[in-house]
Amino acid sequence: MSLKQMIAATQEAVASKEAQVKEKRFLMGFDAFIDEISEMVDERKDFKHYSKLKTISDFGHRILGAAGLSNSMEMVPQYLKTGGSAVNMGSSVYHLGGIVDYIGCIGYPDVHPVFAEFAESVNQAYNIADPGYTLALEFQDGKIMICNTQPLRDITWDRISETVGLETFGSLIAQADVVGSINWTMTPYMDAIWQKMQTELLPAVQFERRDPIFFVDPIDPAKRDNQDIVQAMARLAGFSNHFRTVLSLNRKEATEVGKAFGLDLGVPLPEAPLEAITRELYRCLDLYGLLVHPVDCAACMWNGEYYEAPGPYAKEPRLTTGAGDNFNAGFVVATLLGLSPTESLVLGNAVSGFYVRQAKNPTFAELVTFMDTWQDNWDGDF
């Protein structure tokens, strides 16, 4: 099937299901960041005008040139936005029409003003800690995110128990089609939370939804050592007694997890074919699903089978911070609507493709319209 046919089939499969999206429930936790989106100045022409560093390589060369010397680099803040992958994914799901409950660090005890609209938009928001802070440097080929994660130390089982209550937490899980536990890497006590969920909470939960998904995006595990990564993946498998457990990784993250498991694919892991690293990682994991999403396509192992779909790559994206979270939202929404794994990958790519071009989450109607545009421009950038 050609890409144009994939897009058309996916659009046809999803176009009439907006009402069904509004019946799907999501419980998202636990991270939140205030994102300061900024550009790096290459050359300042005058007080108002400048050219920006276009690529991460340009930025890297500028930094390396200062080694042994010193250098002053100028950044230009563009705006502040809500951030954190649990918030980003939840916001994307909400705009598509899903019912979202959120537990996390959007301000404690009072919601931080940056998250006021998010807290008012979702069904219920339980704030248990203050948000982290991210300086997000945007480039055409990616982003550099410099994060202050100290507030995430307050995301603990005890704080959840005291602030949300275990009865409420269990009820939220019971009602959810998807339970998202996002940003294992930067949440120091996530392992302990997972362990407590598996031993003290889930055995008593009376699940109301059929085949619920436990969805995890670890967020750049390179900051953890290999033993931590392998142990976390083993603990993640413990949710499979209650859920279809799904792990989502971007291409860099897949490389890091592959290194932790000692994968040998005959080539350096960053150069390994997408299908090879996706299949081999899945073999190491006791999970229902594994997503691996580079910037121009996406792949998954789903219930033991491999699927892949190209995406609408943008050469000059307006915003990349949060693109992966929007992909995740699109994929799980499509899956809950009964789309095939290939169609779910296409829809995830479409949600992300809209987001990086428009710098906002698509509504359901905007997503369907975007897929029309993508069909008309399937063979090039647009």
C-alpha positions as CSV (number, residue, x, y, z in Angstrom):
1,M,0.0,0.0,0.0
2,S,1.4,3.4,-1.0
3,L,1.6,6.2,1.6
4,K,-1.2,8.1,-0.1
5,Q,-3.4,5.0,0.2
6,M,-2.4,4.6,3.9
7,I,-3.4,8.2,4.6
8,A,-6.7,7.9,2.8
9,A,-7.5,4.6,4.5
10,T,-6.7,6.1,7.9
11,Q,-8.7,9.2,7.3
12,E,-11.7,7.1,6.2
13,A,-11.4,4.9,9.3
14,V,-11.3,7.8,11.7
15,A,-13.4,10.5,10.1
16,S,-16.8,9.3,11.5
17,K,-15.6,8.4,15.0
18,E,-15.4,11.8,16.7
19,A,-18.3,10.9,19.0
20,Q,-16.4,7.7,20.1
21,V,-13.3,9.8,21.0
22,K,-15.5,11.7,23.5
23,E,-16.2,8.4,25.3
24,K,-12.6,7.5,25.9
25,R,-11.0,8.2,29.3
26,F,-7.3,8.9,30.0
27,L,-5.5,9.2,33.3
28,M,-2.2,11.0,32.8
29,G,0.7,11.4,35.3
30,F,3.0,12.6,36.6
31,D,5.3,15.3,35.1
32,A,4.8,18.9,34.3
33,F,7.3,21.6,33.2
34,I,7.1,25.3,32.4
35,D,8.7,25.4,28.9
36,E,10.5,28.5,27.8
37,I,10.8,28.1,24.0
38,S,13.8,30.0,22.7
39,E,16.0,30.5,19.7
40,M,19.8,31.0,19.6
41,V,21.2,34.0,17.8
42,D,23.7,33.4,15.0
43,E,24.3,37.0,14.0
44,R,22.7,40.1,15.3
45,K,21.9,42.7,12.6
46,D,20.5,45.3,14.8
47,F,18.4,45.6,17.9
48,K,15.3,44.1,16.3
49,H,16.8,41.8,13.6
50,Y,19.0,38.7,13.8
51,S,19.6,35.4,12.1
52,K,19.2,32.3,14.2
53,L,21.3,29.2,14.5
54,K,19.5,26.7,12.3
55,T,20.7,23.3,13.4
56,I,22.0,21.5,16.5
57,S,25.3,21.0,14.6
58,D,25.6,24.8,14.2
59,F,25.0,25.2,17.9
60,G,27.4,22.5,18.8
61,H,30.2,23.9,16.6
62,R,29.7,27.3,18.3
63,I,30.1,25.7,21.7
64,L,33.2,23.7,20.7
65,G,34.8,26.8,19.3
66,A,34.8,28.3,22.8
67,A,36.7,25.4,24.4
68,G,39.7,26.7,26.2
69,L,38.6,30.3,25.6
70,S,35.2,31.8,26.5
71,N,32.1,32.8,24.6
72,S,28.9,34.7,25.0
73,M,25.9,33.3,23.2
74,E,22.6,35.1,22.9
75,M,19.2,33.4,23.2
76,V,15.9,35.0,22.3
77,P,12.9,33.8,24.4
78,Q,9.8,33.3,22.2
79,Y,7.1,32.4,24.7
80,L,6.3,30.3,27.8
81,K,4.1,27.3,27.4
82,T,2.8,24.3,29.4
83,G,5.3,21.5,29.2
84,G,6.0,18.0,30.5
85,S,5.1,15.0,28.5
86,A,2.2,14.0,30.7
87,V,0.7,17.5,30.3
88,N,1.5,17.6,26.6
89,M,0.0,14.2,25.8
90,G,-3.0,14.9,28.0
91,S,-3.5,18.3,26.2
92,S,-3.3,16.6,22.8
93,V,-5.9,14.0,23.8
94,Y,-8.2,16.6,25.3
95,H,-8.1,18.7,22.1
96,L,-9.0,15.6,20.0
97,G,-12.0,15.1,22.3
98,G,-11.0,12.6,24.9
99,I,-11.8,12.8,28.7
100,V,-8.6,13.5,30.6
101,D,-7.8,13.2,34.3
102,Y,-4.3,14.3,35.4
103,I,-2.2,13.7,38.5
104,G,1.1,15.6,38.7
105,C,3.2,18.7,39.4
106,I,1.3,21.7,38.0
107,G,1.7,23.6,41.2
108,Y,1.3,22.8,44.9
109,P,-0.8,23.6,46.7
110,D,-2.1,26.2,44.1
111,V,-2.0,25.6,40.3
112,H,0.8,27.6,38.7
113,P,-0.8,30.3,36.3
114,V,0.9,28.7,33.3
115,F,-1.2,25.6,33.8
116,A,-4.5,27.4,34.7
117,E,-6.1,26.8,31.3
118,F,-4.9,23.1,31.3
119,A,-6.3,22.5,34.8
120,E,-9.6,24.0,33.8
121,S,-9.9,22.1,30.5
122,V,-9.3,18.6,31.8
123,N,-11.9,16.6,33.7
124,Q,-10.0,16.6,37.0
125,A,-6.5,17.8,37.8
126,Y,-4.8,16.8,41.0
127,N,-1.8,18.9,41.7
128,I,0.7,17.2,44.0
129,A,4.0,19.2,43.5
130,D,5.5,22.2,41.8
131,P,6.4,22.0,38.1
132,G,9.9,21.6,36.7
133,Y,11.4,24.2,34.3
134,T,12.7,23.6,30.8
135,L,14.8,26.0,28.6
136,A,13.9,24.5,25.2
137,L,16.3,25.6,22.4
138,E,14.5,25.0,19.1
139,F,16.4,24.2,15.9
140,Q,15.2,22.9,12.5
141,D,16.6,19.4,13.1
142,G,15.5,19.0,16.8
143,K,15.7,20.6,20.1
144,I,18.0,20.9,23.1
145,M,16.1,20.8,26.4
146,I,17.8,22.1,29.6
147,C,15.7,21.0,32.5
148,N,15.5,21.8,36.2
149,T,13.9,18.6,37.6
150,Q,14.3,19.3,41.3
151,P,10.6,19.8,42.0
152,L,9.9,16.3,40.6
153,R,11.5,14.8,43.8
154,D,8.2,15.6,45.5
155,I,6.3,13.2,43.3
156,T,6.1,10.3,45.7
157,W,3.7,7.6,46.7
158,D,3.1,9.2,50.0
159,R,2.3,12.6,48.3
160,I,-0.2,10.8,46.0
161,S,-1.7,9.0,48.9
162,E,-2.1,12.1,51.0
163,T,-3.2,14.5,48.2
164,V,-5.3,12.4,45.8
165,G,-6.1,9.4,48.1
166,L,-5.7,5.8,47.1
167,E,-9.5,5.2,46.8
168,T,-9.7,8.1,44.3
169,F,-6.5,7.0,42.5
170,G,-7.9,3.5,42.2
171,S,-11.2,4.8,40.9
172,L,-9.5,6.9,38.3
173,I,-7.5,3.9,37.1
174,A,-10.7,1.7,37.0
175,Q,-12.5,4.2,34.7
176,A,-9.5,4.8,32.3
177,D,-9.0,3.3,28.9
178,V,-5.4,4.5,29.1
179,V,-3.3,5.1,32.1
180,G,-0.2,7.1,31.2
181,S,2.9,7.1,33.4
182,I,5.2,9.5,31.7
183,N,8.8,10.6,32.3
184,W,10.4,7.8,34.3
185,T,13.8,9.3,33.7
186,M,13.3,12.6,35.5
187,T,10.9,11.4,38.2
188,P,13.3,10.0,40.9
189,Y,10.7,7.9,42.7
190,M,8.7,6.5,39.7
191,D,10.1,3.0,40.4
192,A,8.7,3.1,43.9
193,I,5.3,4.4,42.6
194,W,5.1,1.6,40.1
195,Q,6.0,-1.0,42.7
196,K,3.3,0.3,45.1
197,M,0.7,0.4,42.3
198,Q,1.4,-3.2,41.5
199,T,1.4,-4.5,45.1
200,E,-1.0,-2.2,47.0
201,L,-3.4,-0.7,44.5
202,L,-4.1,-2.7,41.3
203,P,-5.0,-6.0,42.9
204,A,-8.1,-4.3,44.4
205,V,-9.1,-2.3,41.3
206,Q,-12.3,-3.4,39.5
207,F,-11.5,-2.4,35.9
208,E,-14.5,-0.9,34.0
209,R,-12.9,-0.7,30.6
210,R,-12.0,-3.6,28.3
211,D,-8.3,-4.1,27.5
212,P,-7.0,-0.9,29.1
213,I,-3.5,0.3,28.1
214,F,-0.7,1.2,30.5
215,F,1.3,3.7,28.5
216,V,4.9,4.7,29.3
217,D,7.3,7.1,27.6
218,P,10.5,7.2,29.7
219,I,11.9,10.4,28.2
220,D,15.6,10.3,27.3
221,P,16.9,7.4,29.5
222,A,20.5,8.3,28.7
223,K,20.6,10.1,32.0
224,R,20.1,6.8,33.9
225,D,22.7,4.0,34.0
226,N,22.1,0.7,32.2
227,Q,21.2,-1.3,35.3
228,D,18.5,1.3,36.2
229,I,17.0,1.0,32.7
230,V,16.9,-2.8,32.6
231,Q,15.4,-2.9,36.1
232,A,12.7,-0.3,35.1
233,M,11.8,-2.3,32.0
234,A,11.4,-5.5,34.1
235,R,9.2,-3.6,36.6
236,L,7.2,-2.2,33.8
237,A,6.3,-5.7,32.6
238,G,4.6,-6.2,36.0
239,F,1.7,-4.1,34.8
240,S,0.9,-6.7,32.1
241,N,-1.2,-8.6,34.6
242,H,-3.8,-5.8,34.4
243,F,-3.1,-3.9,31.1
244,R,-1.9,-4.0,27.6
245,T,1.5,-2.4,28.5
246,V,3.0,-0.2,25.9
247,L,6.4,1.5,25.8
248,S,7.0,4.5,23.5
249,L,10.6,5.6,22.5
250,N,11.9,8.1,20.0
251,R,14.8,6.9,17.9
252,K,17.5,8.2,20.3
253,E,15.8,6.6,23.3
254,A,15.5,3.3,21.4
255,T,19.3,3.4,21.0
256,E,19.9,4.1,24.7
257,V,17.6,1.3,25.8
258,G,19.2,-1.0,23.2
259,K,22.6,-0.2,24.7
260,A,21.3,-1.0,28.2
261,F,20.3,-4.5,27.0
262,G,23.5,-5.0,25.1
263,L,21.9,-5.3,21.7
264,D,24.4,-6.4,19.0
265,L,22.9,-5.7,15.5
266,G,26.2,-5.8,13.6
267,V,26.3,-2.0,13.2
268,P,26.4,0.9,15.7
269,L,22.9,1.1,17.2
270,P,22.3,4.7,16.1
271,E,22.8,3.4,12.5
272,A,20.7,0.2,12.9
273,P,17.6,-0.1,10.6
274,L,14.4,0.9,12.3
275,E,12.8,-2.5,11.9
276,A,15.9,-4.3,13.3
277,I,16.1,-2.3,16.5
278,T,12.4,-2.3,17.0
279,R,12.2,-6.1,16.7
280,E,15.2,-6.8,18.9
281,L,14.2,-4.4,21.6
282,Y,10.7,-6.0,21.7
283,R,12.3,-9.4,22.1
284,C,14.0,-8.1,25.3
285,L,10.8,-6.7,26.8
286,D,7.8,-8.6,28.2
287,L,5.3,-6.0,26.8
288,Y,2.2,-5.9,24.6
289,G,3.4,-3.0,22.5
290,L,6.6,-1.1,21.6
291,L,6.6,2.2,19.6
292,V,9.7,3.6,18.0
293,H,9.3,7.0,16.3
294,P,12.0,8.9,14.4
295,V,11.2,12.3,13.1
296,D,10.1,11.1,9.6
297,C,8.3,7.8,10.3
298,A,7.2,5.5,13.0
299,A,7.2,1.8,13.8
300,C,5.7,-0.6,16.3
301,M,5.7,-4.1,17.5
302,W,2.1,-4.8,18.5
303,N,1.1,-8.1,20.0
304,G,4.1,-9.7,18.4
305,E,3.8,-8.2,14.9
306,Y,5.8,-5.5,13.2
307,Y,4.3,-2.4,11.5
308,E,5.7,0.8,10.0
309,A,4.4,4.0,8.5
310,P,6.1,7.1,7.0
311,G,5.2,10.5,8.5
312,P,4.8,14.1,7.1
313,Y,8.3,15.3,7.8
314,A,8.6,19.1,8.1
315,K,12.0,20.6,7.0
316,E,11.3,23.8,8.9
317,P,9.0,23.0,11.9
318,R,7.6,25.9,14.0
319,L,7.8,23.8,17.2
320,T,9.3,20.4,18.0
321,T,9.0,20.4,21.8
322,G,6.1,18.1,22.4
323,A,6.0,16.5,19.0
324,G,6.5,13.0,20.4
325,D,3.8,13.5,23.0
326,N,1.4,14.4,20.2
327,F,2.4,11.3,18.3
328,N,1.7,9.2,21.4
329,A,-1.7,10.8,21.8
330,G,-2.7,10.2,18.2
331,F,-1.5,6.6,18.3
332,V,-3.4,5.6,21.5
333,V,-6.6,7.5,20.4
334,A,-6.5,5.6,17.1
335,T,-5.9,2.3,18.8
336,L,-8.9,2.9,21.1
337,L,-11.1,3.6,18.1
338,G,-10.3,0.2,16.6
339,L,-7.9,1.3,13.9
340,S,-5.2,-1.1,12.7
341,P,-1.6,-0.7,14.1
342,T,-0.5,0.8,10.7
343,E,-3.4,3.2,10.7
344,S,-2.7,4.1,14.3
345,L,0.9,4.9,13.4
346,V,-0.3,7.1,10.5
347,L,-2.7,9.0,12.8
348,G,0.0,9.5,15.4
349,N,2.2,10.9,12.6
350,A,-0.6,13.1,11.5
351,V,-1.2,14.6,14.9
352,S,2.5,15.2,15.4
353,G,2.8,16.6,11.8
354,F,0.0,19.1,12.4
355,Y,1.6,20.1,15.8
356,V,5.1,20.9,14.5
357,R,3.7,23.0,11.6
358,Q,1.0,24.9,13.6
359,A,2.6,25.0,17.0
360,K,-0.6,23.8,18.6
361,N,-2.6,20.7,19.3
362,P,-5.1,19.8,16.5
363,T,-8.8,19.4,17.2
364,F,-10.5,16.4,15.6
365,A,-11.8,18.4,12.7
366,E,-8.4,20.1,12.1
367,L,-6.8,16.6,12.1
368,V,-9.1,15.3,9.4
369,T,-8.5,18.4,7.3
370,F,-4.8,18.1,7.8
371,M,-4.9,14.6,6.4
372,D,-6.5,16.0,3.2
373,T,-3.5,18.3,2.9
374,W,-1.1,15.5,3.6
375,Q,-2.7,13.3,0.9
376,D,-2.2,16.1,-1.6
377,N,1.4,16.6,-0.6
378,W,2.4,13.0,0.4
379,D,5.6,13.0,-1.7
380,G,7.2,16.2,-0.3
381,D,7.5,18.7,2.5
382,F,4.5,21.1,3.0
